[in-house]
């Protein structure tokens, strides 16, 4: 089969016809702890005000300031100053990425603490099974619960969104996957290209006969090793092409992605899950190195054909920021693999959930009740924030979510003394992948649902969420109400691993223990509080 090398000749000038077959979407079921349900509905307004702010007067949406909800307007040098009325809304795009946690585990296993800039708490939290009830149909269930944080009048409130279970191997639509593999010199390190080859070998064994794959490699330029090829009758050929990959020169991520999208468009399969999968350490050093510019050059493939980008990171040195930005702007997701066990989880368990979409441009908005809530803070999601007034502007980019996914947002919430009743309403909005018709669901939560003890209670999965969030905040130099030290946190994770019989929680306990030993072996510092990003409600 002919191999083709990319220079930078665009093939998008040719007329292209057809679009990807319709993806599934539809109704859903709502669940909410101590909550109320609304029926699923299509929402006709493309633009509009934020979701209703229960118990709070005024419009709210225009009260967003500087991307931080309700941050008090005090001048750094001039003391307190006048500011807009405090904000009671929190709006963000959904995110199912997990790469930050995987890379942190790899770094800790190597004896070092991760760079705080690579720690994204939402990706730690979303790395663990949550146990939410899933909807019967296609869409989201909305689940809200919480517990006292053990620090005065603060609670942790968990907003959980879940889609229906992913189809089985035989039930899912066919896959049409274009693998874009980094074969630059840096990929020679053990745990990079060798792991990628093992991963693709695992996937070749797991894919169905009616699935198709293509293979593009890149170093200083890009080369097509295999055009889109059906698995039936070609598994041996695919394995041979995978085995032939060897590390060579520099890292031109732009050339690889451009070539990959050209192959994906040329070989797209109607009605299949058409995806580009980038496998790289993302250490771009040749060609265009900015994510925005890279993706602009293949924008028509994303917009016209809906081909999304799934990123798989590898390597002890890893371009985390570039990979995350590429996949966020490429309407996809990113994860990280450090060993064969993780590779099997990603390529056998996770990748099939990315082959179809339940929701496009999905976002959530939480409206806090100022009668019961004094302060709140969303943990993480800093680079996924959406302006409150854009919640129902469906031209604004959101997150893409497939079947079998859960998305968790954890809030630190400070209740007013003696508060009782409604705390917040969580609303999720998304577009049908085929029709782009908007839908919404919501659930409410009351003080009773966030007033029980966190530790020792029945909510083991909520406790795992709290441990993951506390761990991430500590690693990035921040703090949360009720945060234990790393030693105590490791003990709690260990007990939860036993109680849940969950190996992923056991690995979390191991990672926390490693971080504790590394810190004690250097400066013994448990870390001080970071900047408070609380929402003060007047």
N, C-alpha and C positions, 0 to 999 in steps of 0.2 A: 504494500500500500504506500502511496506516495507521501513523502514528508514535505511540508511546506514551511518556509521560513518567512516570518513577517519582517518587512522593512518598515514602513509606516504608510503603506498604500491603503486607503479606505475602500472598503467594498460596499459601503452603505449607499453609494450612488445608484446602485442597481435598484430597480423597482422591486419591492417586496410586497407580497399579498398575504392576507390571512392573519389571524390573531390566535392566541392560545385559547383552547376550548374553555368553556365556562367552568369555573370552580364552584364548589358547593358552598351554599350559605343558606340561612333561613332563620326559623324561630328558635326560642330558647326557654329555659326554665330558670327562675331566680331562687336563690337561697340567701338568707341573711340572718346572722345571729341576732336575736332580739330585734328583728327588722320587719319592715313591711314590704310587700311585693307589688310591682306593677306589671301589667301584661306587656309582652313584647310588642313594639310598634315600630313601623317605619316612620321616620321623621322627615317631613318635607322641607324644613328650613335648612338651607345650606349655610346660612350665617345667622347669628342671633346672639342673645345675651347668654351669660354663663348659666349653668344649671341652677335651679332654685336654691337660694341660701336660706334655709329654714331658720327662723328665729333671729334673722339679721335684717335690718332695714337697708334700703338703698340698693343701687345697682351692682356694686361690687366689682364688676369686671375691670373697670377703669382704675381700680385701686391697686393694681399690681405695681410693684416698684422694684426695678432693678433685678428681676428674676428671682428674688428671695421673698417668700411670702411673709408679709407682715413684719418685716424687720424694722425695729424702732428707729425713727429718724433722728439720731444723735450725731452731731458733727464730731469727727475725730479730734479736732483741735478746738473748735469753738463751743463745745458743750451742746446741751440739748437744743434742738431747733424745731420749728414747726414742720409738720409732715402731713401727708394725706391721711385720712381715716384708716385705722388698721385694717388689714386685709383678712378675710376669713375664708378665702378660697385657695385651693391647691390644685394645680392642673398640670398634667404631664403626659407624654406619649408612652405607651406601653413598651416594655423592653423584656425580652426573654434571653438576653445574652448571659453567658456564664464564664467567659474567658478570664475575667479578672480574678475570680476565685481559683481557677485551675492554674493560672500563672503564679499566683501567690503560693500555692502549695508546692509548685516546682521550685520556686525560689527558696522557700523555707527548708525544703528537703536538701538543698545545696548548702545550707548553713548560713543563709543571709536573710535579713528582713526585706520584704518587697519595698520598692520605691513607693512612698505614699501616693504619688500621682497616678499610680496604676491600680489603686484600690478603689473599687466602686461597690459600696455596700449592697446595692440592689442586686448585683450579680452574685454576691455571696449568698444572699437570701434566696434568690431564685435557683440556686444550685441544688436545693433540697425538696424532697417530696413534701407536700403540704396537707394532703388529705381532704381537699375541698370536695364538696358534692359537685358533680359535673352536670351540665344541662342535658336534658333528654334530646333536644334538637341541636341545631347549628347556631352558635352564638356564644354567649357568656352566661355563666352563673355569677352572681355577686355575693360575696361572703364577707362579713365584717364581725370581728370579735376583738378581744383584748384582755388585759389584766393589769393590775397595779404593778408598777415598776419597783416598789419598795423604796422609793425616794420621795418622801413627802406626799404631795398631792398629784404626782405624775403617774400616768399610765402609758402602756404601750398599746397601740391600736393597730390591728392588722386588717388591711383591705386585700381580699383575695379574689382574683378573677380566674375563672377556669373555662376552657372549651371542652367540647365532647371528647371522649376517648378517641385516640388515633385508630384508624382502620388497621386490621391485621395485615400481614404481608400479602395475603391473597386478595384482600378487599380493596386496598389502596389503588389509586390510579397508577398507570405505568410511569416510570421515571425516565427522564431524558437529562442526564447529568454531564456537564462539561467540567472536567477537572483541570484546573490551572495550577501547575506544580512548579514551585521555586526550585531550580537546580543550580543556584549560585554557589560560590565557593563557601559561604558561611553555612550552607546546608550540609556540609561534609561532617560537621560535629555529630557525634553519636546522639541519637534522640531527635534528629531532624529528618533528613531525607530517608534514612533507613526506616524510621518510624512511619513516614508517609507511605513508603512502598509496602510495608506490612499492612497498613490501614487499607490501602487500595486492594491488596490481596484479599483481606477479610471481606471487603465489600463485594468484590467480584464473585466470591462464593455465595454471598447472601442475596444478591440481586436476582430477580426473576428473569425468565427467558424473554419476556416481552419488554423488559427495560433496555435502555440504550445508554451508552457512554461515549464521550470523546475525551481525548487527552492532549493537553497543551502544556509544554514546558517553557520556562523562560530563565534566562540569565541576563546577558547584555542585550539579547534579542529573543524573540519568541518563535517557537517551532511547533507545528501540529504533528504529533506522533500518531494520532489516530482520529480520523473524522468520526462523526456520530455513527455508532455501530451497534446493532442489536446484539444482545447477549447470546441469544440462541445460536449455537454453532460457532461462536467466536470467543469463548472464554479463554481458551489457550492462547489465542493471538493477543487478547487484552493483557493477560498475565505477562507475556513476553515483552510487550511494549513497556509495561510498568517496570519489569526487571531491568530493562535496558537503560533506565535513567541513571545518570552519574553527575555529580557536582562539577561545575565548570567555573564560570567567571563572576561578573558583578550582578547586581540585583535591579533589574528594570521591571518593576511591578507594573508600570503603565503598559509596557509592551505585552506582558502576559495577560492582563485584564482585557485589553483591546482585542487581542487575538482570541481569547476565550469567548468573549461576547460575539465576535464574528462567527465562530464555530457554533455557538449556541443558537444564533439566529438562523444560520444556514441549515442546521440539523434539527431545528425544533420539531417536536412531535405534537400534533394537535390532540388536545385532551389529556396530555401527559403533564407531569410536574417538571417543567423546564427550569433548571437551575444551573448557575455557575458556582462551582465550589473552589475557592482559593485556598491552597495549602502552602503556607509560607511562614518564615520568621519575620516577615514584613519589615526587613531592614533595607528599605529602598535607598539606593545610592547612585542610580543612573536613570536618565530620562526624567520625566515629570515625577516629583516626589510628593506633591500635595494632593490629598484625596479629592478635593473639589474639582481640580483640573483633570485628574485622571477620569473621574466619573462623568464629567461633562462631555468627554469625547465619545462615550458610549451611551449617552443619555437617551437617544432614540430607541435603542434596544430595550432599555428599561421601561420607557414610557409606552411605546407602541406594542410591545410583545409581553410585557409583564415578567421578564426574566430577572429574578432576584439573585442576590449575591450572598452566599453562605461562606463565612470565613473560618478556617481551622488553623489556629496558631500553634507553632512548635518552637522549641529552642530555649536554652537558658537565657540568652539575650534575645529579646523579642520586641518588635515594634508595635507595642500594644496600642498606642494612640492612633497610628495610621490604620491598623486593622479595624479598630472599633469605628473610626470615622468612615472608612470605606463601606463597611457593612451597614452602618446606620443610614448613610446617604444612598446606599444601594438597595434599600428596602429589604434588608436581610438580617442575619443574625451572626454572632461569632461565638466560638468556643475555643478551648485550648486542650491539647492532649500532651501528656508527658510520658506515657507508657502504653504498652499494648492493651492493658485492661481498659484504660480510658478511651483508646482508639476504638475498641470493640463497642463500648457504650455509645460513642458518638456516631459511628457509621452503621451500627446495627439497630440501636434503640432510638437515637435522636434524629438522624438524617431523614428517616421516613416521615417524621412529623413535619418536615419542612417541604414536603413534596406537593402539598396543596395548602390553600389558605382558607381560614375561616373568616378572617377579618382583615380589611385594609385600613390604614390610617387610623388605627384604634388609639384612643386616648381616654384618660380618666380625669374626673374632677371631683374633689371632696369638698363639700361645703360644711364648715364647722358652725355650730350654734353658739353665738357669743353670749347667750344667757347661761350656758353651762361650761364653756371652754374659755380659759384665760390665755393660754399659749398653746402652740402646736409647732411641730417641726417634722417635715418629711425627711426620712433617712435615705440619703442618696438621691439618684435621679437628677443630679445637678445639670447634666448635659442633655436631659430629656424634657426639660421644663417647656411648657407651652403657656403663652399669655392667656390669662383667664378669659379675656374677651374673644379669643380665637377658638374656644372649645368647640363651638358649632360652626366654625368656618372650615368647611371640608376641603378647601384648597390648601390648608396648612398640613404639612406632613405629620403623620403619626407613626405608629408601629404596626408591623405586619405580624399576625398571629395565626398559627395553624392549629389543627386538631391535636389534642393531647397535651396542650400547653397550659401552664398556670403562670400567673403574674401576681407577685405580692408586693405591696407597698406598706412599709411599716412607719408609723407615726409615733413620736413622743407627744403626748397630750397632757396638758396641765389643766385639771378641772378646777372650777371655782369652788371655794369652801362651801360645803353643804349642797352642792349642785345635784339636781335630780332631773331625769327626763332625757330628752333628745340631745345627743352629742354631735352627730354628723350624718350627712347623707352622701353616699358614694354613688356616682353615676359613671357608666362606661358608654362610650359612643364609638361606633365603627361604621365602615361602609361595606356593603355586600361586594365581594370580590368580582362578581360577574356584572351586576347592574349598577354598582356604585350608589345604591340607595342607602341612606343612613338609617341606623337603628340605635336605640338606647335601652339600657336597663339600669335600675338603681336599687339600692337597699339602704336602710337606715340602721343606726345603732344607738342604744340608750346607755345611760350611766351604769345600769345593772350589768351590762355585758362587758364592761371594762373595769369592773370594781373588785374582781376576785384576785387572790394572790397569784403571782406568776409562777413561782417555784413551788413544787409539791402538789400542784393542782392537776386536774385531769387532762389539760391541754398540752400534751407532749409535743405535738407538732408546732404549736405556738412557742413553746420553750426552745425548740430547735431554731426557729426563726429568730428569736431574741438572741440566742448564743451567736448565731452567724452575724447578726447585725452588730452586737457588742464587739465581736472579734474584729470585724472590718473597721469599725470606728477607732478602735485602739490602734490598729496597724497604721491608719492614716493620721494619727495624732489628734483625733477628736474625742468626744465623750458623749455619753447618753445617760439620762437619769437611771440610777440603779445599777450602773455598770460594775460588775465584779472585776477584780484583778485577773490577769491571765491565768494564774495558778488555779484560782477558784473556778474560772470559766472552763478550764480544761477538765476539772473534776465533774462539773455539771454536764459537759458534753459526753464524758465517759459514761456517766450514769444514764444519760438519755440514749446512748448507743445500746446499752444493755436493755433498757426498757422498750425501745422500739425495734430491737433486733435489726437495725439498719446499718449496713456496712459503710454507707456514705457518712453517717454521723460518727462512726468510729474513726474514719479518716479525718473528719473535722477535729475531733478530740486530739488526734495525733499532731495535726498542724498547729493547734493552739499550744500544745505542750512544747513543740519545737520553738515556737515564737517566744514562749516564756523562758526557755533555756538560753536562747540566743540573747535575749535582753539581759538576763542575769549574768551572762558570760561577758557582756560588754560594759554597760554602765549601770545595770541593775535598776534602770528607770522604768517604772510602770507607765510612764507617759502622763502628761498633763492634759488639762482640758483644752480642746480646740475652740475655735470661734463659735459662739452660740449663734445659730441661725433660726432662732425661735420666732414664732408669730405672736405678738402681743395683741390681744383683743381687748379693746376698750369697753 
